[in-house]
Amino acid sequence: MDLEYLEVNIFKALAHPIRLKIIKKLREKIYCVCELKEDVEFSQSNLSQHLKILKEAGIVLCEKDGLRINYRINDYEICKVIDMTEEIVINSIKALGDKIKARNK
């Protein structure tokens, strides 16, 4: 596999609001599926599908602990990508607001 293919897989995995919410929760601590289910307010099967996508992309790791399956972020550099994306969105909104203000003058 080439580098671009792997990069695209990461961005595809990030391209869903539920998966972003999961990653933002996992940056706080390690969670088991049952804890994540309560926090993200989705069915366990839906949550498991999203966790599988994140795992296949190498974004999260899972570890079995008895009956519990715990998930954690594999590489916290992914949080920097999310933070930078949020900054880009905020800057775009500010720029749009400035354009609207300029038109209304």
Secondary structure, DSSP 8 states (H G I E B T S, - for coil): --HHHHHHHHHHHHSSHHHHHHHHHHTTS-EEHHHHHHHHT--HHHHHHHHHHHHHTTSEEEEEETTEEEEEES-THHHHHHHHHHHHHHHHHHHHHHHHHHHT-
